[in-house]
Amino acid sequence: MSDGTGAGRPGGRRRRSGTVSSPVQPARRVAYEVLSAVRDSDAYANLLLPTRIRRAGLGTADAALATELSYGTLRMRGFYDRVIELAAGRLCDEIDPPVLDALRLGAHQLLATRVATHAAVNESVELVRGVASRSATGFANGVLRTISRSSLEEWRGWVGDEAASDDDRIAAVYSHPEWVVRVLRQALDAEGRAGELEALLDADNAAPAVNLVALPGLIDEVDAARLGPADHFSPIGHELASGDPLAVMRRHGGAVRVQDEGSQLAALALSRAAAVREGERWLDLCAGPGGKAALLAAEARLGGAELVANEPVPARAQLVRKALEGVPVEVPVWELDGTTIGDEHPKTFDRILLDAPCTGLGALRRRPEARWRKSPRDVAALSALQGELFDSAVKALKPGGILAYVTCSPHMGETVGVVRGGLARWGDVIAHMPTRAVVEGIVRHPLDLPGDGSTVQLWPHRHGTDAMFIALIRKS
Ligand SMILES: C[S@@+](CC[C@H](N)C(=O)[O-])C[C@H]1O[C@@H](n2cnc3c(N)ncnc32)[C@H](O)[C@@H]1O
């Protein structure tokens, strides 16, 4: 990674006061623009960042620095805001948002990177100079110098000391909203593992490695082995050894994709829950953007099954079509409301993947701003929709068919809550399958999965995957 000092670039501007101020290094400017857009226009960092990096013409090292700075700052924003409040002696609400963005970016560099202190302070102050008054520039300089005089551990201690309760301390120090801390603890507690909470919150704050899936039947084992070290659990996954994942994907013409190991296991749990019979009909009910649809299409092709993918949001349905392009098999893409498919196509499918729209609280390491955007109100609306989609899927299943209910959230209102509700409504025609036993039959190494085995909850801190939930259900 670049040290961010900008060494070797042309000299700075001479200001009227006679001091020399340096221009902001492009990687830092890109990170600052991303933070502003996320705050100001609800942008998604993972979508915006590649465009901004390209537009700024950043090389590999600077692109990595811009990514680390923007993702790291967004993830740890909750903690940095407490640090800034202590250092500034005023609430963040009282600081001009563009100035606050620069302070957050500066705090991240000072407390969590090896960027030299003078570069972190001076360039953050330069960013403020570009958007605010002279007094704001002096204020930012003072706050950042105060932050720079103490270590991360010291700031963690002081932030913890100021907390109003133990949950508030954990929320502040680990930079998660307090309600998210509570729901994550509840889900771990249900497994008798509440003691893992801080390890989970830490894992949410770490950048995940790039993980690849080698689609079965589309790439031979020798070529797959060259992608990088085999995943610990997924039999078809590899960690990217080095290089640009897009270039690797292009080289393999659709046979290789970026996909979290947990997502691979969720799709395989459905396709490998029972031997595939020629001519089976499969449905991916909520398919956008199509990662699991591509894997299911490859699995269906090997077993002689037919897949239909459904995604009601047209732009996302286009992404599904694109994701399916590299799999040499015909997959119709419907654009229907999944809640109506059960009535429109009753008793039609042998297997259905219901990868439900959810809060995404299981993928916080991947979507750095997501934790600040969700609220408990979202859970109520989503779990109602998840229940309707569940009912629709049960109706659309043939007798004997299998449903995989999946979320990338461990929130119990979206996981076991929805499944229990479904069983209460449909208990005379559906029953749990032994999901843990199915998944254990797929993985390369044993998974540590407490509970009765009727469902599977994966975790970033324990398994290195997103926190995917999987429940296999069979219709009688
Ligand atoms: C968690 S994502 C699915 C991810 C996908 N399976 C993959 O692996 O790429 C949930 C999807 O459900 C879609 N969705 C939202 N409401 C829906 C509905 N009423 N019926 C079907 N799909 C819906 C969303 O647009 C979103 O694309």
The ligand as a Tripos MOL2 file, in Angstrom:
@<TRIPOS>MOLECULE
LIG
   27    29     1     0     0
SMALL
NO_CHARGES

@<TRIPOS>ATOM
      1 C1        -30.8380  -11.2690   -1.2740 C.3       1 LIG1
      2 S1        -31.2100  -10.7340   -2.8610 S.3       1 LIG1
      3 C2        -30.9600  -12.2130   -3.7820 C.3       1 LIG1
      4 C3        -29.5120  -12.4800   -4.1100 C.3       1 LIG1
      5 C4        -29.3400  -13.5030   -5.1950 C.3       1 LIG1
      6 N1        -29.9440  -14.7720   -4.8490 N.3       1 LIG1
      7 C5        -27.8840  -13.7280   -5.5630 C.2       1 LIG1
      8 O1        -27.2770  -14.6930   -5.0970 O.co2     1 LIG1
      9 O2        -27.3620  -12.9600   -6.3510 O.co2     1 LIG1
     10 C6        -32.9410  -10.6020   -2.8340 C.3       1 LIG1
     11 C7        -33.5670  -10.2090   -4.1380 C.3       1 LIG1
     12 O3        -34.9840  -10.2820   -3.9650 O.3       1 LIG1
     13 C8        -35.5710   -9.3240   -4.8060 C.3       1 LIG1
     14 N2        -36.9620   -9.0940   -4.3840 N.ar      1 LIG1
     15 C9        -37.4780   -8.0670   -3.6490 C.ar      1 LIG1
     16 N3        -38.8040   -8.1950   -3.5450 N.ar      1 LIG1
     17 C10       -39.1400   -9.3170   -4.2040 C.ar      1 LIG1
     18 C11       -40.3760   -9.9640   -4.4800 C.ar      1 LIG1
     19 N4        -41.5330   -9.4670   -4.0310 N.pl3     1 LIG1
     20 N5        -40.3500  -11.0900   -5.2260 N.ar      1 LIG1
     21 C12       -39.1840  -11.5980   -5.6680 C.ar      1 LIG1
     22 N6        -37.9980  -11.0270   -5.4530 N.ar      1 LIG1
     23 C13       -37.9750   -9.8930   -4.7260 C.ar      1 LIG1
     24 C14       -34.6710   -8.1270   -4.6460 C.3       1 LIG1
     25 O4        -34.8480   -7.2320   -5.7330 O.3       1 LIG1
     26 C15       -33.2850   -8.7810   -4.6040 C.3       1 LIG1
     27 O5        -32.7180   -8.7930   -5.8830 O.3       1 LIG1
@<TRIPOS>BOND
     1     1     2 1
     2     2     3 1
     3     2    10 1
     4     3     4 1
     5     4     5 1
     6     5     6 1
     7     5     7 1
     8     7     8 2
     9     7     9 1
    10    10    11 1
    11    11    12 1
    12    11    26 1
    13    12    13 1
    14    13    14 1
    15    13    24 1
    16    14    15 ar
    17    14    23 ar
    18    15    16 ar
    19    16    17 ar
    20    17    18 ar
    21    17    23 ar
    22    18    19 1
    23    18    20 ar
    24    20    21 ar
    25    21    22 ar
    26    22    23 ar
    27    24    25 1
    28    24    26 1
    29    26    27 1
@<TRIPOS>SUBSTRUCTURE
     1 LIG1         1 GROUP 0 **** ****
